[in-house]
Amino acid sequence: MKKYAVRGSAPYTRGVFGAALLTAAMAGLAAAAAGTGAGAPPSAAAADTPAARNVILLVGDGMGDSEITLARNYTVGAGGRLHMDRFPMTGTYTTYSVDKEGKPTYVTDSAASATAWATGRKTVNDRLSKTPGSDRAVPTILELAQRGGFATGSVTTAALTDATPAALAAHVTDRSCQGPADMALCPADTRGEGGPGSIAEQTVARRVDVLLGGGRERFEQTITEGPERGATVLHRARQCGYQVITEAEGLDAVRPGRPVLGLFAAEALPVEWTGKPAAPAGTAPQRCVPADPGRGPRIPSLEAQTRKAIELLEAGARQKGQGKGFFLQVEGASIDKQNHDADPCGQIGETVAFDRAVKAAREYAVRHPDTLVITTADHGHSSQIVPLAARPAGLSATLITDEGAVMKVSYATHAGEEGQEHSGVQVRVAAEGPHAHRVLGSGDQTELFTTLRLALGLR
């Protein structure tokens, strides 16, 4: 058995010295990034960093390091770099949620993780922007941005009522309460009990400037309580001035001046790529098909939605006339959903689609350097790259990558062919632009709320 050096031995001392050099180098990098000079304290860096005019937050749902590596290996090669790999500032976030007593739950769901960066507070799994014990609503970064005069937007490949987008604009006890007909687990949130209603109702009432994604089915539900009883949520949206669009052509044609609600699918948007899912005995080596017959040209890509949202929000911010910019969240949701299904091709395709949205945001930031762009994930997931000779206990698939190599992917968080689960690992956060230095080092998702708030100059 190999013997490791103990404290005080020469190898251990060299390791400490190397770590000290690395720490010093990182401190200098942080200071330089903040524009304050080497050795400047964090307080000086914060004071000297101007606020961002715009903030674009891009969230890859379930996009842990394994998921990023899988997409990188398959598309640009092991030695290549995705757009999300090119940010100058990189750190990590822990992702745990809590129970009602405040003890850690080591594997979060998307609702609790989105609540963490939307509000700066931990909560229980399945809850959205409410406290873990008292179930009290907590203001979100989008709500604060609206109050501060910023234009606001949310783009997703999931339903707009799904957990990650919902955390910005709604406060419910359980994430399942997406439409008026779905309120069984949220009795205190119903309109009849004096609550704000379902996620769809709250999202419309919030009057977010740009909402693009799926979830049309939830907005077509009929409101059963309150002054709008008998009308659908979609009808209520039109009454609130929303331009409602349902296909890519409508997205291209929409103009600023009124809020936009894009509903491009009944539920989540169809995925970009297809292929054979992982199986108990593995699969024969396969190439993914970068197309989905169920998608069609009527559904805009995440990149197209991101570019249009930026265009609309930039114009909307000017029209507000308050000298402020915009806050936009973009979610690549089905990286997670395809992981749950143990579908590596679907997962890679969604990661690639998300990476193109990252490219769109970064290109805008090059032209508008007062824009902070951040990319991160809400939690890790189940896919693992394993040796070709491995015989995984769960499901596996073998892929032939674009560089002609063979890669085996394993999914084993559930036995047999049951749906796969999240993992409790830390995730990457990367940024560029004003206040990007705040993501350096190791932190927690709740700190992202503070970064967003300070970057926008919000109290």
C-alpha positions as CSV (number, residue, x, y, z in Angstrom):
1,M,0.0,0.0,0.0
2,K,1.3,3.5,-0.9
3,K,2.3,5.6,2.1
4,Y,1.4,9.2,2.1
5,A,3.5,12.0,3.7
6,V,2.4,13.2,7.1
7,R,2.4,16.7,8.5
8,G,5.9,18.1,8.8
9,S,7.5,15.8,6.2
10,A,9.2,17.3,3.2
11,P,6.4,16.4,0.6
12,Y,3.7,17.9,2.9
13,T,5.8,21.1,3.4
14,R,6.2,21.5,-0.4
15,G,2.5,21.1,-0.8
16,V,1.7,23.9,1.7
17,F,4.3,26.1,0.0
18,G,2.6,25.5,-3.4
19,A,-0.8,26.1,-2.0
20,A,0.4,29.4,-0.5
21,L,1.8,30.5,-3.9
22,L,-1.5,29.5,-5.6
23,T,-3.5,31.5,-2.9
24,A,-1.3,34.6,-3.5
25,A,-1.7,34.3,-7.2
26,M,-5.5,34.0,-7.0
27,A,-5.6,37.0,-4.6
28,G,-3.6,39.1,-7.2
29,L,-6.0,37.9,-10.0
30,A,-9.0,39.0,-8.0
31,A,-7.5,42.4,-7.2
32,A,-6.5,42.9,-10.8
33,A,-9.9,41.9,-12.1
34,A,-11.5,44.4,-9.7
35,G,-9.3,47.1,-11.1
36,T,-7.8,48.0,-7.7
37,G,-4.2,46.8,-8.0
38,A,-2.4,43.9,-6.3
39,G,-3.1,43.5,-2.6
40,A,-6.2,45.6,-2.5
41,P,-8.7,44.4,0.2
42,P,-12.1,43.0,-0.9
43,S,-13.9,46.0,0.5
44,A,-11.8,48.3,-1.8
45,A,-12.5,46.1,-4.8
46,A,-16.3,46.2,-4.1
47,A,-16.2,50.0,-3.6
48,D,-14.3,50.7,-6.8
49,T,-16.3,48.4,-9.0
50,P,-19.1,50.3,-10.9
51,A,-22.5,48.8,-11.1
52,A,-23.5,46.8,-14.2
53,R,-26.1,48.3,-16.5
54,N,-27.3,44.8,-17.5
55,V,-27.0,41.3,-15.9
56,I,-27.5,38.1,-17.9
57,L,-27.7,34.9,-15.7
58,L,-27.5,31.7,-17.6
59,V,-28.4,28.5,-15.7
60,G,-27.8,25.0,-17.1
61,D,-30.2,22.8,-15.1
62,G,-28.5,19.7,-13.9
63,M,-25.2,20.8,-15.6
64,G,-22.5,19.6,-13.3
65,D,-18.9,19.1,-14.3
66,S,-19.7,15.6,-15.7
67,E,-22.4,17.0,-18.0
68,I,-20.1,19.8,-19.2
69,T,-17.2,17.4,-19.8
70,L,-19.5,15.0,-21.7
71,A,-20.7,17.7,-24.1
72,R,-17.2,19.1,-24.5
73,N,-15.7,15.7,-25.3
74,Y,-18.4,14.9,-27.8
75,T,-18.5,18.1,-29.7
76,V,-15.2,20.1,-29.5
77,G,-13.0,17.3,-28.2
78,A,-11.2,16.6,-25.0
79,G,-8.7,19.4,-25.7
80,G,-11.3,21.9,-27.0
81,R,-13.3,24.6,-25.2
82,L,-17.0,25.3,-25.1
83,H,-18.2,28.9,-24.9
84,M,-18.9,28.4,-21.3
85,D,-15.3,27.4,-20.7
86,R,-14.0,30.7,-21.9
87,F,-15.0,33.0,-19.0
88,P,-12.1,34.7,-17.2
89,M,-13.5,34.3,-13.7
90,T,-14.5,30.9,-12.4
91,G,-15.4,29.5,-9.0
92,T,-17.7,26.9,-7.4
93,Y,-20.9,26.8,-5.4
94,T,-22.3,24.3,-2.9
95,T,-25.9,23.4,-3.7
96,Y,-27.5,21.8,-0.6
97,S,-31.0,22.7,0.5
98,V,-32.4,22.5,4.1
99,D,-35.3,20.9,6.0
100,K,-37.9,22.8,7.9
101,E,-35.6,22.9,11.0
102,G,-32.7,24.3,8.9
103,K,-30.6,21.1,8.8
104,P,-28.9,20.5,5.5
105,T,-30.5,18.3,2.8
106,Y,-27.4,17.3,0.9
107,V,-29.1,16.8,-2.5
108,T,-31.2,19.8,-3.6
109,D,-34.0,20.0,-6.2
110,S,-34.4,22.7,-8.7
111,A,-37.0,24.7,-6.6
112,A,-34.8,25.0,-3.6
113,S,-31.7,25.8,-5.6
114,A,-33.4,28.5,-7.7
115,T,-34.8,30.0,-4.5
116,A,-31.2,30.1,-3.1
117,W,-29.9,32.5,-5.8
118,A,-33.3,34.2,-6.4
119,T,-33.6,35.2,-2.7
120,G,-30.3,34.6,-1.0
121,R,-31.9,32.1,1.3
122,K,-32.0,28.3,1.7
123,T,-35.4,26.5,1.7
124,V,-36.8,23.0,1.6
125,N,-37.0,21.0,-1.6
126,D,-40.1,21.7,-3.7
127,R,-40.7,25.1,-2.2
128,L,-40.3,28.3,-4.3
129,S,-39.1,31.6,-2.8
130,K,-40.6,31.0,0.6
131,T,-38.9,30.3,4.0
132,P,-38.3,26.7,5.1
133,G,-40.1,26.8,8.4
134,S,-42.7,29.7,8.4
135,D,-43.5,29.3,4.7
136,R,-43.2,33.1,4.3
137,A,-42.6,34.8,0.9
138,V,-39.2,36.3,0.4
139,P,-38.5,39.0,-2.2
140,T,-36.7,37.8,-5.3
141,I,-33.9,39.4,-7.4
142,L,-36.3,39.9,-10.3
143,E,-38.8,41.7,-8.0
144,L,-36.0,43.9,-6.6
145,A,-34.8,44.7,-10.2
146,Q,-38.3,45.7,-11.2
147,R,-38.6,48.0,-8.2
148,G,-35.2,49.5,-9.1
149,G,-36.4,50.4,-12.6
150,F,-34.8,47.6,-14.6
151,A,-36.5,45.8,-17.4
152,T,-36.7,42.1,-16.6
153,G,-36.9,38.8,-18.5
154,S,-36.9,35.0,-18.2
155,V,-36.2,32.5,-20.9
156,T,-36.4,28.7,-20.5
157,T,-36.7,25.5,-22.5
158,A,-39.0,24.2,-19.7
159,A,-42.5,25.4,-18.9
160,L,-42.4,29.0,-17.7
161,T,-44.1,27.6,-14.6
162,D,-41.3,25.1,-13.9
163,A,-39.1,25.5,-10.8
164,T,-36.2,27.6,-12.1
165,P,-38.1,30.3,-13.9
166,A,-40.9,30.2,-11.3
167,A,-38.6,31.1,-8.4
168,L,-38.1,34.6,-9.9
169,A,-41.7,35.6,-10.1
170,A,-43.8,33.4,-7.8
171,H,-44.0,32.3,-4.2
172,V,-45.6,28.9,-3.5
173,T,-45.4,26.2,-0.9
174,D,-44.9,23.5,-3.6
175,R,-43.5,23.6,-7.1
176,S,-46.4,21.5,-8.4
177,C,-48.8,24.4,-8.0
178,Q,-48.2,25.6,-11.6
179,G,-51.8,26.4,-12.7
180,P,-55.1,27.1,-11.1
181,A,-56.1,23.5,-11.4
182,D,-52.8,22.3,-9.7
183,M,-53.2,23.9,-6.2
184,A,-53.7,20.7,-4.1
185,L,-50.4,21.1,-2.2
186,C,-50.7,24.9,-1.8
187,P,-53.9,25.5,0.1
188,A,-52.6,28.7,1.7
189,D,-51.6,30.1,-1.6
190,T,-55.0,29.8,-3.3
191,R,-56.9,33.0,-4.1
192,G,-59.8,31.8,-2.0
193,E,-57.6,31.8,1.1
194,G,-56.2,35.3,0.3
195,G,-53.1,33.9,-1.4
196,P,-51.5,35.0,-4.7
197,G,-52.7,32.0,-6.7
198,S,-50.8,29.6,-8.9
199,I,-47.4,30.1,-10.4
200,A,-49.0,31.0,-13.8
201,E,-51.2,33.6,-12.2
202,Q,-48.4,35.1,-10.2
203,T,-46.1,35.2,-13.2
204,V,-48.6,37.2,-15.3
205,A,-49.5,39.5,-12.3
206,R,-45.7,40.2,-11.9
207,R,-45.7,41.8,-15.4
208,V,-42.2,40.5,-16.3
209,D,-41.3,42.3,-19.6
210,V,-40.2,39.2,-21.5
211,L,-41.3,35.6,-20.8
212,L,-40.2,33.0,-23.3
213,G,-40.5,29.2,-23.0
214,G,-43.1,26.4,-22.8
215,G,-46.0,25.7,-20.5
216,R,-48.9,26.8,-22.6
217,E,-51.1,24.2,-20.9
218,R,-50.8,25.9,-17.5
219,F,-51.7,29.3,-18.9
220,E,-54.8,27.8,-20.7
221,Q,-56.3,26.7,-17.3
222,T,-59.3,28.6,-16.0
223,I,-58.9,30.8,-12.9
224,T,-61.3,29.4,-10.3
225,E,-61.1,32.0,-7.6
226,G,-60.8,35.8,-7.2
227,P,-61.9,38.7,-9.4
228,E,-60.8,37.0,-12.6
229,R,-62.7,33.8,-11.9
230,G,-63.9,32.1,-15.1
231,A,-61.2,33.5,-17.3
232,T,-58.1,31.6,-18.4
233,V,-54.7,32.8,-17.2
234,L,-53.9,33.4,-20.9
235,H,-56.9,35.7,-21.2
236,R,-55.7,37.5,-18.1
237,A,-52.3,37.9,-19.7
238,R,-53.8,39.6,-22.7
239,Q,-55.8,41.9,-20.4
240,C,-52.5,42.9,-18.7
241,G,-51.2,44.0,-22.1
242,Y,-49.0,40.9,-23.0
243,Q,-48.3,40.2,-26.6
244,V,-48.8,36.4,-26.8
245,I,-46.8,34.4,-29.3
246,T,-46.7,30.7,-29.9
247,E,-44.1,30.1,-32.7
248,A,-40.8,31.2,-34.0
249,E,-42.3,33.4,-36.7
250,G,-44.2,35.4,-34.1
251,L,-41.0,35.8,-32.1
252,D,-39.2,37.2,-35.1
253,A,-42.0,39.7,-35.7
254,V,-42.7,40.9,-32.1
255,R,-41.7,44.5,-31.3
256,P,-41.0,46.3,-28.1
257,G,-43.5,48.5,-26.4
258,R,-45.6,45.9,-24.5
259,P,-44.7,42.9,-22.5
260,V,-44.1,39.6,-24.4
261,L,-45.4,36.1,-23.4
262,G,-44.0,33.4,-25.7
263,L,-45.5,29.9,-25.2
264,F,-43.9,27.6,-27.7
265,A,-45.1,24.2,-26.4
266,A,-47.7,22.7,-24.1
267,E,-45.0,21.7,-21.6
268,A,-41.3,21.7,-22.0
269,L,-39.8,22.4,-25.5
270,P,-38.8,19.3,-27.5
271,V,-35.1,18.5,-27.3
272,E,-32.6,19.4,-30.0
273,W,-30.8,16.0,-30.4
274,T,-31.9,12.4,-30.4
275,G,-30.3,9.0,-30.0
276,K,-30.6,5.7,-28.1
277,P,-31.0,6.1,-24.4
278,A,-28.7,4.2,-22.0
279,A,-29.7,0.6,-21.3
280,P,-28.9,-2.0,-18.6
281,A,-26.5,-3.9,-20.9
282,G,-25.2,-0.8,-22.6
283,T,-25.6,0.2,-26.3
284,A,-23.6,-0.4,-29.4
285,P,-21.4,2.6,-30.2
286,Q,-23.6,5.3,-31.7
287,R,-23.5,8.8,-33.2
288,C,-26.1,11.2,-31.9
289,V,-28.6,12.7,-34.4
290,P,-28.5,16.5,-34.2
291,A,-32.2,16.8,-35.0
292,D,-35.5,16.0,-33.4
293,P,-38.4,15.3,-35.8
294,G,-40.8,16.4,-33.0
295,R,-39.3,19.8,-32.8
296,G,-39.9,21.4,-36.2
297,P,-39.1,25.0,-37.4
298,R,-42.0,26.6,-35.4
299,I,-40.1,26.3,-32.1
300,P,-37.3,28.8,-31.7
301,S,-33.9,27.7,-30.4
302,L,-32.7,28.8,-27.0
303,E,-30.1,30.9,-28.7
304,A,-32.8,32.7,-30.8
305,Q,-34.9,33.2,-27.7
306,T,-32.0,34.7,-25.8
307,R,-31.0,37.0,-28.6
308,K,-34.6,38.3,-29.0
309,A,-35.0,38.7,-25.3
310,I,-31.9,40.8,-25.1
311,E,-33.1,42.9,-28.0
312,L,-36.5,43.5,-26.4
313,L,-35.2,44.2,-23.0
314,E,-32.6,46.6,-24.2
315,A,-35.4,48.5,-26.0
316,G,-37.7,48.2,-23.0
317,A,-35.1,49.6,-20.7
318,R,-34.7,52.7,-22.9
319,Q,-38.5,53.2,-23.0
320,K,-38.6,53.1,-19.2
321,G,-36.5,56.2,-19.3
322,Q,-34.9,55.6,-15.8
323,G,-31.4,55.2,-17.0
324,K,-31.3,51.6,-16.0
325,G,-30.7,48.4,-18.1
326,F,-32.1,44.9,-17.7
327,F,-31.9,41.7,-15.8
328,L,-32.4,38.5,-17.8
329,Q,-32.3,34.8,-16.6
330,V,-31.9,32.1,-19.3
331,E,-32.3,28.4,-18.4
332,G,-31.3,25.4,-20.4
333,A,-33.8,23.1,-18.6
334,S,-33.6,19.8,-20.4
335,I,-30.0,19.0,-19.6
336,D,-31.6,17.9,-16.4
337,K,-34.6,16.3,-17.9
338,Q,-32.6,14.2,-20.3
339,N,-30.3,13.2,-17.5
340,H,-33.4,11.9,-15.6
341,D,-34.2,9.8,-18.7
342,A,-30.6,8.6,-19.0
343,D,-30.5,9.9,-22.6
344,P,-26.9,11.0,-23.3
345,C,-27.6,12.3,-26.8
346,G,-30.6,14.4,-25.7
347,Q,-28.5,15.7,-22.8
348,I,-25.5,16.6,-25.0
349,G,-27.8,18.3,-27.5
350,E,-29.4,20.5,-24.8
351,T,-26.0,21.4,-23.3
352,V,-24.8,22.4,-26.8
353,A,-28.0,24.5,-27.2
354,F,-27.3,26.1,-23.9
355,D,-23.7,26.8,-24.9
356,R,-25.0,28.7,-27.9
357,A,-27.1,30.9,-25.7
358,V,-24.0,31.5,-23.6
359,K,-22.3,32.6,-26.8
360,A,-25.1,35.0,-27.6
361,A,-24.9,36.6,-24.2
362,R,-21.1,36.9,-24.4
363,E,-21.3,38.5,-27.8
364,Y,-23.7,41.1,-26.5
365,A,-21.4,41.8,-23.5
366,V,-18.5,42.4,-25.9
367,R,-20.5,45.2,-27.5
368,H,-21.8,46.4,-24.1
369,P,-19.0,46.0,-21.6
370,D,-21.2,47.3,-18.8
371,T,-23.0,43.9,-18.9
372,L,-22.3,41.2,-16.3
373,V,-22.7,37.7,-17.7
374,I,-22.8,34.7,-15.3
375,T,-23.2,31.0,-16.1
376,T,-23.8,28.3,-13.5
377,A,-25.9,25.3,-12.7
378,D,-28.5,24.6,-10.0
379,H,-27.2,21.1,-9.1
380,G,-25.2,18.2,-10.5
381,H,-26.7,15.1,-12.0
382,S,-26.3,11.4,-12.7
383,S,-24.1,11.0,-15.9
384,Q,-20.6,9.8,-15.4
385,I,-17.9,9.1,-18.0
386,V,-16.5,5.7,-17.3
387,P,-13.7,3.4,-18.8
388,L,-14.7,1.6,-21.9
389,A,-14.0,-1.7,-20.1
390,A,-16.3,-0.9,-17.2
391,R,-19.5,-2.8,-16.6
392,P,-21.6,-0.3,-14.8
393,A,-24.3,-1.4,-12.3
394,G,-26.9,0.8,-13.8
395,L,-27.6,2.0,-17.3
396,S,-24.9,2.9,-19.9
397,A,-24.4,4.0,-23.5
398,T,-21.4,4.2,-25.8
399,L,-20.9,7.2,-28.1
400,I,-18.6,7.9,-31.0
401,T,-17.5,11.5,-30.5
402,D,-16.9,14.1,-33.2
403,E,-13.1,13.5,-32.9
404,G,-13.6,9.8,-33.7
405,A,-13.0,8.5,-30.2
406,V,-15.3,6.2,-28.2
407,M,-16.8,7.3,-24.9
408,K,-18.9,5.3,-22.4
409,V,-21.5,7.1,-20.2
410,S,-23.0,5.5,-17.1
411,Y,-26.2,6.4,-15.2
412,A,-26.5,4.6,-11.9
413,T,-28.4,6.7,-9.3
414,H,-31.3,4.3,-9.5
415,A,-31.5,0.6,-10.1
416,G,-32.8,-0.8,-13.3
417,E,-34.6,1.7,-15.6
418,E,-36.1,4.0,-13.0
419,G,-35.6,7.7,-13.5
420,Q,-32.2,9.0,-12.5
421,E,-31.6,11.5,-9.7
422,H,-29.7,14.7,-8.9
423,S,-26.3,14.5,-7.2
424,G,-25.2,16.6,-4.3
425,V,-21.9,18.0,-5.8
426,Q,-20.7,21.5,-6.0
427,V,-21.1,23.2,-9.4
428,R,-19.2,25.6,-11.5
429,V,-20.0,29.4,-11.6
430,A,-18.2,31.6,-14.2
431,A,-18.5,35.2,-15.1
432,E,-17.2,38.2,-17.0
433,G,-18.0,41.9,-16.7
434,P,-18.6,44.3,-13.8
435,H,-18.4,42.4,-10.4
436,A,-17.3,39.2,-12.1
437,H,-14.6,38.9,-9.5
438,R,-17.3,38.0,-6.9
439,V,-17.6,34.5,-8.3
440,L,-13.9,33.6,-7.6
441,G,-13.2,30.9,-5.1
442,S,-15.6,28.5,-3.3
443,G,-19.0,29.7,-2.0
444,D,-22.6,28.8,-1.9
445,Q,-25.5,29.4,-4.3
446,T,-27.0,31.9,-1.9
447,E,-24.0,34.2,-2.5
448,L,-25.1,34.5,-6.2
449,F,-28.1,36.6,-5.0
450,T,-25.7,39.1,-3.4
451,T,-23.5,39.2,-6.5
452,L,-26.6,40.0,-8.6
453,R,-27.9,42.5,-6.2
454,L,-24.7,44.4,-5.8
455,A,-23.9,44.2,-9.6
456,L,-27.3,45.9,-10.3
457,G,-26.8,48.4,-7.4
458,L,-29.9,47.2,-5.6
459,R,-30.5,47.6,-1.9
